[in-house]
Amino acid sequence: MMPIAVRQKLIAIAIVTGILTVFTLVVASLFKAPLDVNLIIGSVTGLAIAVIEEFYVQGKPGAWMRRLRPIMAIPINAAAICVVFVAVQHFAYFVTGKAELLSLAHARYPLTIPILFFATAFAILALRVVGFIGARNLVNLLIGRYMRPIIERKVMLFLDLCDSTKTVEALGPVKAKAYIGKFLFDISRQVTDHGGEIYLYTGDGLVAIWNWDAAVADTTILAAIDAIHNAVLVEREIYQRDFGRVPEFRIGVHGGDVVVSEQGDTRKAIGIYGDAINIAARMEQTGKEIGVDCVLSGDLVMGLPANNSAIKSRGKVSVHGISDPIEVYAYTPKSRTGARDRQT
């Protein structure tokens, strides 16, 4: 089965390519430009832009660009898109045998290039805002899905950085903030690449959510945990060089029914309520108590495929407000298993 991250990227590429193709054909009809040429321009430019955005800018190679301030990154993106447009335009005119008409296209550059640049910059800014809100949250807010409380089955992951107070004391507040910021930057992508959403940043950690079916299918939630650990492992030397330490963190995961509802008025958000949130937080706390990196609740483990040797029962714990003790399981991420094997 195609990975969730790849499937999401291909859908985004198809949407961007389709929209830009239609937009280009509409503009071409207004300028009475050749439709066959502009069909190539729209589709190839849209495809190129979408592929660059999804596999470079939003991938590991483009991390430097995502770290830039928007006032710098957006013009760079827009200028690059203008260059791609011009290159594809020349290609399209030559391929269709209409190179003699290029002079007309060149004559329109004082109008078309600024329009393209500012339209692109606006589109990128809109995408950044959507990224801040969350595309799924934005759609749900627009259609009013959660105007009335709805019960949904979710999986919640609580992640907390270990010894953050000591880190601040050792590094100082500014460098500690850079350290925590890099850590959250490195691991957040692993959540979204595995079909999850960042529900909340907690200062030195985060809360992520998945729909139940998406999380347990093909043990996606375990793959996400593996990817989070691996992301830190890959950056280990950089952490050591820049901060003199490598992040250690705990994860707690639980799944169950929660109430999802809009909250707020002038500034709206989507809130999640219920005992399942408290249990997920308790799983993360339990990791500290029993000395393991990742703790899963029994309810979640029962929903996963059986016979996973990396999951071990660690007894039961009590949760405030819950009458019956919750069985907990320790999960050893693959990167940890590999490191242990290399040491032996």
Backbone torsions as a table, in degrees:
resi	resn	phi	psi	omega
1	MET	NA	140.6	-178.9
2	MET	-66.2	133.7	178.7
3	PRO	-57.5	147.0	-178.7
4	ILE	-55.9	-44.6	-176.8
5	ALA	-60.9	-43.6	180.0
6	VAL	-66.4	-42.3	179.5
7	ARG	-60.9	-42.1	178.7
8	GLN	-64.2	-40.0	179.6
9	LYS	-65.2	-42.8	-178.9
10	LEU	-65.8	-37.6	176.7
11	ILE	-63.9	-44.8	179.3
12	ALA	-61.9	-41.1	179.3
13	ILE	-62.8	-43.8	179.6
14	ALA	-62.6	-41.5	-179.2
15	ILE	-66.0	-48.2	-179.1
16	VAL	-62.3	-43.9	179.9
17	THR	-61.7	-43.8	179.9
18	GLY	-64.0	-45.0	-178.6
19	ILE	-63.4	-46.8	-177.7
20	LEU	-67.6	-33.7	177.1
21	THR	-63.7	-47.6	178.9
22	VAL	-62.8	-43.7	-179.8
23	PHE	-60.6	-43.5	-179.1
24	THR	-64.7	-39.9	179.3
25	LEU	-66.6	-37.2	177.8
26	VAL	-65.1	-46.5	178.8
27	VAL	-62.6	-40.5	-179.9
28	ALA	-61.3	-40.3	179.6
29	SER	-66.1	-33.5	179.0
30	LEU	-69.4	-37.3	-179.8
31	PHE	-89.8	1.6	-176.9
32	LYS	55.8	39.8	177.3
33	ALA	-88.5	158.7	-179.1
34	PRO	-60.1	126.2	-176.3
35	LEU	-70.9	-35.3	-179.4
36	ASP	-65.2	-39.8	177.7
37	VAL	-62.9	-45.9	-175.9
38	ASN	-74.7	-22.1	172.0
39	LEU	-64.1	-42.5	177.3
40	ILE	-67.0	-44.2	-179.1
41	ILE	-59.4	-48.8	-176.8
42	GLY	-64.8	-46.9	-175.3
43	SER	-71.3	-45.2	-177.8
44	VAL	-70.1	-41.5	178.1
45	THR	-64.0	-45.4	179.0
46	GLY	-60.5	-42.6	179.5
47	LEU	-64.9	-44.4	-178.8
48	ALA	-63.2	-45.6	-179.4
49	ILE	-62.3	-45.9	-177.1
50	ALA	-65.2	-41.6	179.8
51	VAL	-65.4	-43.9	178.7
52	ILE	-61.6	-44.3	-178.0
53	GLU	-64.7	-47.0	-173.2
54	GLU	-77.3	-38.0	-173.4
55	PHE	-103.3	-14.9	175.9
56	TYR	-111.4	-64.5	-175.6
57	VAL	-58.9	-44.2	-178.1
58	GLN	-90.3	0.5	177.7
59	GLY	-98.2	-174.4	-179.0
60	LYS	-61.7	-41.5	-179.5
61	PRO	-60.5	-30.1	-176.9
62	GLY	-91.9	14.2	-179.1
63	ALA	-59.4	-34.8	-179.6
64	TRP	-61.6	-37.1	-178.6
65	MET	-72.3	-37.9	-180.0
66	ARG	-67.9	-22.7	179.2
67	ARG	-81.8	-15.0	-179.8
68	LEU	-68.4	155.1	172.5
69	ARG	-65.7	143.0	-178.4
70	PRO	-53.9	-34.9	-177.7
71	ILE	-65.5	-19.6	175.8
72	MET	-98.6	-42.9	-174.8
73	ALA	-67.8	-40.3	-175.9
74	ILE	-64.7	-47.2	176.1
75	PRO	-61.9	-35.8	178.0
76	ILE	-62.6	-45.8	178.5
77	ASN	-61.3	-46.1	-176.8
78	ALA	-64.5	-41.5	178.7
79	ALA	-64.0	-41.1	178.6
80	ALA	-61.9	-39.6	179.5
81	ILE	-66.4	-38.0	177.1
82	CYS	-62.4	-40.3	178.1
83	VAL	-63.2	-44.3	177.7
84	VAL	-60.4	-42.9	-179.6
85	PHE	-59.6	-47.7	-178.3
86	VAL	-63.2	-42.9	180.0
87	ALA	-62.7	-45.4	-179.6
88	VAL	-67.1	-36.6	178.9
89	GLN	-59.7	-46.8	178.4
90	HIS	-63.4	-40.8	177.4
91	PHE	-59.5	-44.4	-176.7
92	ALA	-65.4	-41.7	-179.8
93	TYR	-66.3	-37.8	179.5
94	PHE	-72.2	-40.1	-179.2
95	VAL	-63.5	-38.2	-178.6
96	THR	-85.5	1.1	178.9
97	GLY	72.6	26.7	-178.4
98	LYS	-121.0	37.2	-177.2
99	ALA	-61.5	-26.2	-179.1
100	GLU	-65.9	-18.4	-179.9
101	LEU	-87.3	-2.5	-178.8
102	LEU	-61.2	-31.4	-179.3
103	SER	-60.7	-34.2	177.2
104	LEU	-67.6	-40.9	178.0
105	ALA	-64.3	-39.7	178.6
106	HIS	-63.0	-38.2	-178.8
107	ALA	-64.7	-24.6	-179.5
108	ARG	-88.4	-6.0	-177.0
109	TYR	-54.8	-40.4	178.8
110	PRO	-58.0	-21.3	177.6
111	LEU	-100.2	-48.0	-172.0
112	THR	-71.7	-39.1	-176.9
113	ILE	-66.5	-48.5	176.6
114	PRO	-60.2	-38.6	178.4
115	ILE	-62.3	-46.3	179.8
116	LEU	-62.2	-43.2	-178.1
117	PHE	-61.1	-51.1	-176.1
118	PHE	-72.7	-33.4	176.2
119	ALA	-66.0	-40.0	178.4
120	THR	-66.1	-44.7	179.3
121	ALA	-60.1	-41.6	178.3
122	PHE	-64.5	-41.3	-179.3
123	ALA	-64.9	-41.0	179.7
124	ILE	-65.8	-41.9	178.1
125	LEU	-60.9	-42.0	178.4
126	ALA	-62.0	-40.8	179.1
127	LEU	-65.0	-37.0	177.8
128	ARG	-64.5	-40.1	178.6
129	VAL	-65.0	-42.8	177.1
130	VAL	-61.4	-40.2	178.3
131	GLY	-63.3	-35.7	178.9
132	PHE	-66.8	-44.5	-179.0
133	ILE	-76.5	-37.7	-172.4
134	GLY	101.8	121.0	-175.4
135	ALA	-58.2	-43.1	-178.9
136	ARG	-66.0	-41.1	178.0
137	ASN	-64.5	-40.7	-180.0
138	LEU	-61.4	-46.1	179.1
139	VAL	-61.7	-44.8	-179.5
140	ASN	-63.7	-35.8	177.5
141	LEU	-70.0	-38.9	-178.6
142	LEU	-67.1	-40.6	-178.1
143	ILE	-87.9	-5.0	177.8
144	GLY	69.7	32.0	-176.7
145	ARG	-58.6	-37.5	-174.8
146	TYR	-110.4	25.1	176.0
147	MET	-61.0	-33.7	171.6
148	ARG	-111.1	139.0	-177.1
149	PRO	-55.2	137.7	179.8
150	ILE	-128.0	139.7	175.3
151	ILE	-90.3	125.0	178.1
152	GLU	-133.0	155.9	178.4
153	ARG	-96.7	118.9	-175.2
154	LYS	-126.9	158.7	167.7
155	VAL	-113.3	130.2	-176.4
156	MET	-119.2	133.2	179.3
157	LEU	-116.0	121.3	175.0
158	PHE	-103.1	127.1	179.2
159	LEU	-126.5	133.9	-177.1
160	ASP	-137.9	133.4	178.3
161	LEU	-74.5	134.1	-179.1
162	CYS	-77.9	145.3	172.1
163	ASP	53.6	40.9	-178.7
164	SER	-67.9	-31.8	178.6
165	THR	-64.2	-45.3	178.0
166	LYS	-64.7	-33.6	179.1
167	THR	-64.1	-43.7	178.9
168	VAL	-62.8	-41.0	179.0
169	GLU	-64.1	-38.6	-176.5
170	ALA	-77.8	-40.2	-174.6
171	LEU	-95.2	-21.6	-171.5
172	GLY	89.8	156.7	-172.6
173	PRO	-62.8	-38.5	-175.9
174	VAL	-71.1	-49.2	-179.3
175	LYS	-69.0	-33.7	177.0
176	ALA	-64.5	-38.2	178.0
177	LYS	-64.4	-39.9	177.1
178	ALA	-63.5	-39.4	179.1
179	TYR	-63.3	-49.4	179.6
180	ILE	-66.6	-38.6	179.1
181	GLY	-61.9	-42.3	177.3
182	LYS	-64.1	-42.5	179.6
183	PHE	-58.4	-50.0	-179.6
184	LEU	-65.7	-35.7	177.1
185	PHE	-62.4	-43.8	-176.8
186	ASP	-67.1	-37.0	-172.9
187	ILE	-92.8	-22.0	-175.7
188	SER	-62.2	-38.8	-178.7
189	ARG	-61.6	-32.4	-179.4
190	GLN	-66.6	-33.2	177.4
191	VAL	-65.8	-52.3	-176.5
192	THR	-69.4	-32.8	178.0
193	ASP	-66.5	-19.7	179.2
194	HIS	-108.6	27.7	170.7
195	GLY	82.1	7.3	179.7
196	GLY	-95.1	175.3	175.9
197	GLU	-126.7	144.7	171.4
198	ILE	-81.4	108.6	-179.2
199	TYR	-80.3	-36.5	-174.3
200	LEU	-162.2	135.9	167.4
201	TYR	-94.2	135.1	-172.5
202	THR	-110.8	24.5	-178.8
203	GLY	94.8	-67.5	178.0
204	ASP	-119.9	24.9	179.1
205	GLY	-167.1	-163.4	-179.9
206	LEU	-156.7	164.3	171.5
207	VAL	-121.2	124.2	179.5
208	ALA	-118.1	150.8	-178.5
209	ILE	-131.9	149.3	173.3
210	TRP	-133.0	152.0	163.7
211	ASN	-67.0	141.8	-173.2
212	TRP	-52.7	-52.5	-175.4
213	ASP	-60.4	-39.9	-179.4
214	ALA	-67.8	-33.7	-177.1
215	ALA	-74.2	-40.4	-175.3
216	VAL	-87.2	-21.4	179.1
217	ALA	-63.3	126.4	179.9
218	ASP	55.1	27.9	-178.9
219	THR	48.6	45.3	-178.8
220	THR	-58.7	-37.5	-178.3
221	ILE	-64.0	-37.3	177.5
222	LEU	-69.4	-37.3	176.9
223	ALA	-63.4	-36.9	178.4
224	ALA	-66.0	-41.7	178.2
225	ILE	-64.0	-43.0	176.6
226	ASP	-58.4	-43.7	-177.2
227	ALA	-66.5	-36.9	178.0
228	ILE	-62.2	-47.8	178.6
229	HIS	-63.7	-39.9	-178.3
230	ASN	-67.6	-34.8	179.2
231	ALA	-60.9	-39.3	178.1
232	VAL	-72.4	-38.8	179.8
233	LEU	-61.8	-41.3	-179.9
234	VAL	-63.1	-35.5	-177.7
235	GLU	-93.3	10.8	-172.6
236	ARG	-54.3	-48.7	-177.4
237	GLU	-63.7	-35.3	179.3
238	ILE	-68.5	-42.6	176.5
239	TYR	-59.6	-44.6	-178.0
240	GLN	-65.1	-40.2	-178.9
241	ARG	-69.0	-44.9	-172.9
242	ASP	-85.6	-28.3	-172.9
243	PHE	-127.8	-8.5	179.3
244	GLY	72.9	17.5	179.7
245	ARG	-162.0	157.7	178.1
246	VAL	-117.2	134.2	-176.5
247	PRO	-57.9	132.8	167.8
248	GLU	-113.8	138.4	-174.5
249	PHE	-149.7	162.0	177.9
250	ARG	-118.0	148.7	178.6
251	ILE	-129.1	136.4	172.3
252	GLY	-126.8	135.3	-175.7
253	VAL	-133.3	137.1	176.2
254	HIS	-147.3	153.5	176.8
255	GLY	-132.9	145.7	178.6
256	GLY	174.1	-174.8	-179.2
257	ASP	-76.9	134.9	176.6
258	VAL	-133.7	161.1	174.2
259	VAL	-97.5	125.6	179.7
260	VAL	-112.5	129.7	-175.7
261	SER	-155.8	152.7	172.3
262	GLU	-66.7	149.6	174.7
263	GLN	-139.7	150.2	-179.5
264	GLY	90.8	175.1	-178.7
265	ASP	-129.9	-77.8	-179.0
266	THR	-66.5	-29.1	173.2
267	ARG	-126.1	106.4	-174.3
268	LYS	-91.7	152.5	174.2
269	ALA	-149.8	168.9	177.9
270	ILE	-108.2	121.3	-177.0
271	GLY	-106.6	153.7	178.7
272	ILE	-121.7	132.8	-174.3
273	TYR	-134.1	153.4	174.1
274	GLY	135.0	169.3	-179.3
275	ASP	-62.7	-27.5	-177.1
276	ALA	-61.3	-32.8	177.5
277	ILE	-64.6	-46.3	-179.6
278	ASN	-62.9	-38.3	-179.9
279	ILE	-67.3	-41.3	178.7
280	ALA	-61.5	-41.9	177.7
281	ALA	-64.2	-38.0	179.6
282	ARG	-65.4	-34.2	177.5
283	MET	-61.3	-42.1	179.5
284	GLU	-65.0	-40.9	178.2
285	GLN	-65.1	-35.6	179.8
286	THR	-63.2	-34.5	177.9
287	GLY	-56.3	-40.4	178.3
288	LYS	-66.4	-39.8	-176.1
289	GLU	-68.9	-36.8	-176.0
290	ILE	-103.1	-0.3	174.1
291	GLY	74.8	39.4	176.1
292	VAL	-126.6	158.3	-175.8
293	ASP	-78.6	-33.7	-173.0
294	CYS	-139.8	128.4	-179.7
295	VAL	-122.5	131.3	176.9
296	LEU	-112.2	144.8	176.2
297	SER	-78.8	157.4	178.2
298	GLY	-61.6	-36.6	179.8
299	ASP	-60.2	-40.5	179.6
300	LEU	-70.7	-45.2	-177.8
301	VAL	-59.8	-36.7	179.3
302	MET	-64.4	-23.0	179.2
303	GLY	-88.3	-11.0	-179.7
304	LEU	-89.3	158.9	175.5
305	PRO	-57.2	144.5	-176.4
306	ALA	-75.8	172.3	173.2
307	ASN	63.6	48.0	173.5
308	ASN	-103.0	109.7	-174.2
309	SER	-67.5	-14.9	-179.3
310	ALA	-83.0	-5.2	-179.0
311	ILE	-108.7	122.6	-177.7
312	LYS	-127.2	133.6	177.4
313	SER	-66.9	139.3	178.1
314	ARG	-126.9	26.2	176.5
315	GLY	89.0	-157.2	-177.1
316	LYS	-123.4	151.5	176.2
317	VAL	-131.6	154.9	176.7
318	SER	-91.9	149.2	178.5
319	VAL	-125.7	130.3	-179.2
320	HIS	-56.8	127.3	179.2
321	GLY	90.0	-7.4	179.2
322	ILE	-110.8	125.0	-173.2
323	SER	-69.8	-41.5	-176.6
324	ASP	-96.0	139.9	175.7
325	PRO	-60.2	151.6	-179.7
326	ILE	-105.3	128.1	176.5
327	GLU	-75.0	138.8	-177.7
328	VAL	-122.5	152.9	-179.6
329	TYR	-131.9	140.0	174.1
330	ALA	-91.1	134.9	176.9
331	TYR	-116.4	128.8	178.2
332	THR	-99.5	108.8	-179.9
333	PRO	-59.3	154.2	-176.7
334	LYS	-61.2	-37.4	-179.5
335	SER	-64.2	-34.1	177.4
336	ARG	-69.9	-39.5	179.0
337	THR	-62.9	-43.9	179.6
338	GLY	-63.3	-41.2	179.3
339	ALA	-63.9	-39.0	179.8
340	ARG	-66.8	-39.4	179.7
341	ASP	-65.6	-38.0	-179.2
342	ARG	-67.2	-34.3	-179.6
343	GLN	-69.3	-35.4	179.9
344	THR	-81.0	NA	NA
